[in-house]
Amino acid sequence: MSRQEAREQYAKALRLGQKNYKECVVLGRYPYPQVLDEILNEAFVAGQVEMGIIEIPTEQIVGTKTAGRRSAFAANFMPLLDLDSEFSTKWISLCADHLGDEGIRDPIRCFEYLGRFYVQEGNKRVSVLKSYDAPTIPGYVIRMIPKWNDDPAVQAYYDFMASYQLTGLYRVYFSRAGSFPKLQAALGFEADHVWTADERQHFIAGFTFFRDAYRKQGGGTLPITPADALLVWLRVYDFEQLWKMPAAELAKSIAAVWPDMKLAASAAPIDVSTETEEQKQEETSPNLLGRFLKAMFPSHLNIAFINEGGPETSDWTRAHDLGRQYLEAVMEDKVTTQVFNNVDPGESAENAIDEAVENGAQVVFATTPPLIGACRKAAAKHPGLRVLNCSASMPYAGVRTYYSRIYEGKFITGAIAGAMSRDGHIGYVGSNPIFGVPAGINAFALGARLTNPRARIRLRWSCVEEDALGALAQEGADLISNRDIPTPDRVREPWGLCLTKPDGTLESLASPYWHWGNFYVKLVRSMFSGGWDALSSRDDERAVNYWWGMSSRAVGVLLSQKLPAGVTQLVHILQKGVTDGSIEPFRRPICSQDGQIRNDGEKWFSPAEILHMDWLCDCVDGSIPAFEELLPRSRPIVRLQGVYRDKILPEKEGPVL
């Protein structure tokens, strides 16, 4: 390269530097490279590690070690000094060498902190190579390790240091701890897999293709890393598909999951909806605009139900199918339904949804959490399709989730147990440690304490031992809360709250139950009235989780005729209070097992706080089982819906959440 060409390159870089400087000033940003000595307090450094010479991603070089010469560069490392300066002469000489026979061979020296690099020697080399968009720069690196603390950035960095031992890549950097094992699973690797040189190169090529497409879509506006965005994309697509997608198709796929990428950057990505559209309308008077827009909503809907089981063999599926039949009966002139039973999660479910769409489906209800993967792919593949999955707390904008506040019914059966227990020692069979279950246990315990201040709850788990119910009966619990009935018309002893009789047999007294028919009717009506679209049009778009309870008639309590008349009367009083909101199970003094005061009696727990409870009241004897304690049959659902799911290492065969 001639010096004239190098001079022209400097002039081009100077214009880029001046433009970047002005933009930073206008936006109130620091216009020069960051200085590590000014932003890092040595008291917060746990130590240093010499990394040797590595290929540094150029885009991750953000500053200098010391303040010297910083005013010579804009924040993007492009020069700011005039063409006639001594600085420009040295820059131009380096540039000429870069594309000449000699080349820039000497590695720079820099410090790395929290995944970013700060140059100690070689600022002009960095500037020259950045001006040519060089992807990497060889450099001798010293890593500054921050002291461990509660800062999410520090925790994510410790995760990165562990992942670097496996990948050898600085480009795989996530903004949240726990993400790298999900990437390993999505790539088909075990959690501790060490990447080979070929695997590393294969990933870099695909990742670079994705990163560039993501940025063209506006990825730079989101406060997440390209690796974060890739992980969201891999929830729907396979990494190997990157090699088959033309650039236009990749851009389209990124656009399809863009709302979920926005959610990944949100501190509160899920909106828990606890009221039906009818309830909201009761609180607000109709307006002219609402009546005008109503004419734009659909007059008929084709709705598909996707079930893992069949109503003949699965009580859960039967309950949802009864709900579908109820929907048809109530809205026969406005809905058409399709049913797909015995569908396996994965490709079978994907094909079922595709077939439903071909048959005209506009709405899909998938009735179990394992179908979430197929739902995610369907939402991306069929824009405009309304996809719902019967689960809780799934952070996806394209798939809404729905479930019932069954803890309200548990509170009432707890009150029955407290009133009828001889000695206050009451048993409880927990199902799985998933969202909402600890809330149900706590609500039951608080209900028991409402009617019997000395009540204590003995907790065992059916996901840990085969006969938790029998074990509680042998321990002498005179009342035991067993599994709930799915529908009131199919009662199988022993169900719900059971009385232990003197001969050891169990007699059912009461049970919460789901009324999926009411749920489906009210949810579909919201689609006709505009409630669905109102949630979709918000500026702070979030994933929607419908979590309805007794006030929506989505939850009820079935009572045995053998209950004493006074207890039955008490139940009716509590039901009315929970339904109209005058009784809130958790608005009372509550202390957890660890001695922490969770409520002083004046606080209202938010729906998210209740749904994500991972603690137990101090009147409960027992604990939430660890993942390793669970029986094999319970582990898949806990991976998907467990209160500690983010701490479970993902499996390469399962869905990546």
Buried (B, 14 or more C-beta within 10 A) or exposed (E): BEEEEBBEBBEEBBEBBBEBBEBBEEEEEEBBBBBBBEEBEEEEEEEEEEBEEBBBBBBBBBBBBEEEBBEBBBBBBBBBBEBEEEBBBEBBBBBBBBBEEEEBEEBBBBBBBBBBBBBBBBBBBBBBBBBEEBEBBBBBBBBBBBEEEEEEEBBBBEBBEEBBEBBBBBBBBBBBBBBBBBBBBBBEBEBEBEBEEEBBEBBBEBBBBBBEBBBEBEBEEBEBBBBBBBBBBBBBBEBEBBEEBEEEEBBBBBBBBBBBBBBBBBEEBBBBBBBBBEEBBEEEEEEEEBEEBEEEBEEEBBBBBBBBBBBEEBBBBBBBBBBBBBBBEBBEEBBBBBBBBBBEBBEBBBEBBBEBBEEEBBBBBBBBBBBBBBBBBBBBBBEEBBBBBBBBBBBBBBBBBBBBBBBBBBBBBBBBBBBBBEEBBBBBBBBBBBBBBBBBBBBBBBBBBBBBEEBBBBBBBBBBBEEBBBBBBEEEBBBBBBBBBBBBEEBEEBBBBBBBEEEEEBEBBBBBBBBBBBBBBBBBBBBBBBBBEBBEEEEEBBBBBBBBBBBBBBBBBBBBEEBEEEBBEBBEEBBEBBBEEEBEBBBBEBBBBEEEEBBEEEBEBEBBBBBBBEBBBBBBBBEBBEBEBBBEEBBBBBBBBBBEBEEBBBBBEBBBB
